[in-house]
Every structure is written in structure tokens, then in C-alpha cells.
Amino acid sequence: MSSKVKIFVPCEEANHVCDKSQYKEASLWEKIKLNLHLIYCKACRKYSKNNKKLSHSIKISKVKCLDKKCKDAMKKEFEKALKDQLK
């Protein structure tokens, strides 16, 4: 096993860290590596920018989620309809 510290990360990992960072789940080291990656990767900078826009839009929207009771009722109704279709 190598004890080298990886500073440069591939785009896929950078995008994953970007998503984690958005939800405040990324570690400090991951954020540092992400910011280094964003310095030289235009595609990931665009992904990060779009991700921030989307998060902001969702945050300021007036979208209301269903409560657990409604979700459970919909799930039961869906399962019943699915069962009826498979008969």
C-alpha cells in the first residue's frame, strides 16, 4: 500500500466532493483537493457553479414536501395498483 498523499483527483472524484461539500459532508482535506482541482479544470468549475445555482434555487423555492403519512398512503396505493396490473 502506498503512503503517497494524492493531491490531484480525477474529475469524477472532484464532482463527488463538490456534492458532499454542498451538504457540508466534505472534510477539510477533500475541500482543499477540490479547490486545487477547480483551479485547472474548467469542466468541474462549471459543474460546481451549476451545482451552487441549483442548490440556491431549491433553497429559496417554496416547495413543500409530503409528510410521512401521505408518502406511505401513496406507496400503498402504488403497490396495490402494481399488484392489480400483474394479475
Backbone bond lengths (Angstrom), bond angles and torsions (degrees), N, CA, C in turn:
res aa  C-N    CA-C-N  psi(-1)  N-CA   C-N-CA  omega(-1)  CA-C   N-CA-C  phi
1 M - - - 1.451 - - 1.518 109.20 -
2 S 1.278 117.43 133.25 1.452 122.92 -177.04 1.523 110.89 -82.15
3 S 1.332 115.01 141.39 1.466 118.83 178.85 1.525 110.83 -102.05
4 K 1.339 116.93 12.33 1.461 121.25 178.02 1.519 110.61 -66.96
5 V 1.306 115.66 143.00 1.455 121.17 176.39 1.521 107.64 -91.19
6 K 1.343 115.79 122.94 1.464 120.46 179.49 1.522 109.31 -88.19
7 I 1.315 115.52 114.97 1.463 120.18 178.57 1.520 110.06 -94.53
8 F 1.312 116.43 -40.73 1.460 120.50 -178.25 1.525 109.37 -90.04
9 V 1.310 115.90 132.51 1.457 121.53 -177.03 1.523 109.54 -120.83
10 P 1.332 117.00 151.79 1.468 119.50 176.35 1.531 110.40 -71.25
11 C 1.311 115.38 162.95 1.467 121.46 -177.11 1.531 112.04 -57.71
12 E 1.323 117.32 -40.47 1.461 120.77 -178.51 1.533 110.60 -59.27
13 E 1.328 116.18 -44.61 1.464 120.32 178.82 1.531 110.79 -68.12
14 A 1.323 116.61 -38.88 1.467 120.57 178.82 1.522 110.69 -61.53
15 N 1.319 116.99 -41.53 1.466 120.57 178.83 1.527 111.29 -66.01
16 H 1.331 115.98 -37.83 1.461 120.32 177.70 1.532 110.24 -63.91
17 V 1.329 116.34 -43.83 1.470 120.61 178.87 1.526 110.04 -66.13
18 C 1.311 116.96 -36.61 1.469 121.18 176.66 1.527 109.77 -58.86
19 D 1.324 116.75 -45.00 1.461 121.21 178.25 1.533 110.81 -63.91
20 K 1.327 116.56 -44.29 1.466 120.64 178.76 1.523 110.82 -62.18
21 S 1.303 116.28 -40.98 1.456 121.67 -178.89 1.522 110.83 -63.61
22 Q 1.301 115.92 -37.22 1.462 122.14 179.38 1.524 110.41 -58.27
23 Y 1.326 117.33 -35.54 1.466 121.77 -179.05 1.525 112.50 -101.44
24 K 1.329 115.11 16.34 1.465 122.56 177.79 1.528 112.38 57.69
25 E 1.340 115.83 41.00 1.455 121.76 179.12 1.530 112.18 -112.38
26 A 1.328 117.44 -4.50 1.465 121.36 -177.47 1.529 110.06 -85.81
27 S 1.324 115.01 143.46 1.467 119.96 177.39 1.531 109.14 -78.05
28 L 1.310 115.68 167.66 1.457 120.64 178.73 1.528 110.23 -60.42
29 W 1.326 117.38 -43.69 1.465 121.35 -179.56 1.525 110.98 -62.09
30 E 1.329 117.78 -40.30 1.468 120.99 177.84 1.532 110.55 -64.08
31 K 1.324 116.62 -40.59 1.462 120.14 178.96 1.526 111.43 -64.66
32 I 1.329 116.55 -38.85 1.473 120.48 177.91 1.519 110.19 -63.04
33 K 1.330 116.62 -47.22 1.471 120.50 179.48 1.529 110.70 -62.90
34 L 1.329 116.89 -39.13 1.463 120.49 178.33 1.518 110.33 -61.81
35 N 1.326 117.00 -47.45 1.468 120.13 -178.92 1.528 111.78 -63.66
36 L 1.333 117.86 -36.16 1.470 120.21 175.21 1.527 109.92 -64.35
37 H 1.320 116.21 -41.27 1.457 120.89 179.81 1.535 110.65 -64.35
38 L 1.325 115.99 -40.80 1.467 120.06 -178.06 1.526 112.54 -66.33
39 I 1.329 116.98 -22.56 1.465 120.91 178.17 1.525 110.77 -61.85
40 Y 1.337 116.24 -40.44 1.470 118.65 -174.19 1.529 114.62 -110.02
41 C 1.317 119.22 -2.27 1.470 120.12 -176.60 1.527 111.17 -116.47
42 K 1.303 115.68 105.03 1.473 121.84 -178.33 1.538 111.43 -65.34
43 A 1.328 117.11 -38.96 1.467 120.89 -178.29 1.533 110.91 -63.57
44 C 1.316 116.79 -41.38 1.465 119.84 -179.68 1.528 111.66 -74.29
45 R 1.318 117.07 -29.81 1.466 119.45 174.15 1.525 109.29 -63.03
46 K 1.332 115.69 -42.06 1.469 120.37 179.08 1.531 109.96 -65.26
47 Y 1.343 116.97 -43.06 1.465 121.36 178.28 1.529 109.79 -59.17
48 S 1.315 116.19 -46.12 1.460 121.90 -179.14 1.535 111.34 -62.43
49 K 1.317 115.47 -43.33 1.464 120.81 179.62 1.526 110.51 -63.28
50 N 1.333 116.99 -45.78 1.462 121.10 179.00 1.524 111.53 -64.77
51 N 1.324 116.14 -37.02 1.453 121.54 178.56 1.534 110.47 -62.73
52 K 1.327 116.22 -42.21 1.465 120.60 178.53 1.521 111.00 -65.37
53 K 1.333 116.76 -40.98 1.471 120.67 178.21 1.527 110.78 -61.50
54 L 1.326 115.98 -45.23 1.457 120.77 -179.50 1.524 110.61 -62.70
55 S 1.316 116.86 -46.08 1.466 121.02 179.34 1.521 110.93 -60.34
56 H 1.315 116.22 -43.35 1.459 120.84 179.77 1.528 110.68 -63.63
57 S 1.327 116.71 -43.86 1.463 120.93 -179.99 1.527 111.35 -61.57
58 I 1.310 116.40 -41.87 1.465 120.42 179.52 1.525 110.15 -67.74
59 K 1.319 115.96 -40.01 1.461 120.72 -177.93 1.533 111.91 -63.66
60 I 1.325 116.98 -40.61 1.470 119.49 -177.05 1.529 112.94 -87.76
61 S 1.319 117.37 -6.95 1.467 119.90 -179.52 1.523 110.12 -72.73
62 K 1.276 114.93 162.85 1.470 121.57 179.88 1.529 110.75 -101.01
63 V 1.328 116.89 28.56 1.459 121.74 -178.14 1.529 109.25 -69.02
64 K 1.314 115.24 132.24 1.463 120.53 177.80 1.519 108.05 -113.58
65 C 1.308 115.97 134.38 1.461 121.54 -179.64 1.527 110.36 -89.62
66 L 1.315 114.44 155.15 1.460 119.40 176.30 1.523 109.82 -71.72
67 D 1.309 115.69 147.14 1.459 118.74 175.58 1.530 109.05 -79.42
68 K 1.315 116.76 169.24 1.459 122.17 -175.10 1.525 111.78 -60.08
69 K 1.324 117.08 -38.27 1.461 121.06 -178.86 1.532 111.01 -61.68
70 C 1.326 117.07 -45.29 1.470 121.36 179.02 1.532 111.05 -65.59
71 K 1.341 116.24 -41.09 1.473 119.99 179.17 1.518 110.46 -61.88
72 D 1.337 116.62 -44.34 1.463 120.30 -179.83 1.527 111.04 -63.71
73 A 1.329 117.26 -40.22 1.465 121.13 178.84 1.535 110.28 -63.75
74 M 1.338 116.81 -42.77 1.467 120.44 178.50 1.525 110.85 -64.25
75 K 1.325 116.08 -40.18 1.468 120.50 -179.50 1.529 110.10 -63.20
76 K 1.340 117.05 -45.10 1.461 120.62 179.34 1.524 110.83 -62.37
77 E 1.322 116.16 -42.77 1.465 121.10 179.56 1.533 110.63 -63.38
78 F 1.323 116.50 -41.54 1.462 120.96 178.87 1.528 110.62 -64.75
79 E 1.334 116.65 -45.62 1.464 120.39 -179.13 1.526 111.18 -62.85
80 K 1.333 116.36 -37.93 1.470 120.47 177.19 1.514 110.53 -64.55
81 A 1.330 117.20 -45.86 1.463 121.13 179.47 1.523 110.83 -63.32
82 L 1.320 116.70 -38.91 1.464 120.97 178.68 1.529 110.23 -65.43
83 K 1.305 116.16 -43.19 1.453 121.04 179.20 1.534 110.64 -61.80
84 D 1.355 116.04 -42.20 1.465 120.74 178.88 1.524 111.26 -63.52
85 Q 1.319 117.69 -36.56 1.463 122.72 -179.86 1.527 111.23 -68.60
86 L 1.331 116.81 -33.56 1.472 120.59 -176.64 1.520 112.79 -79.96
87 K 1.335 117.72 -10.86 1.474 121.45 179.29 1.484 111.42 -73.96
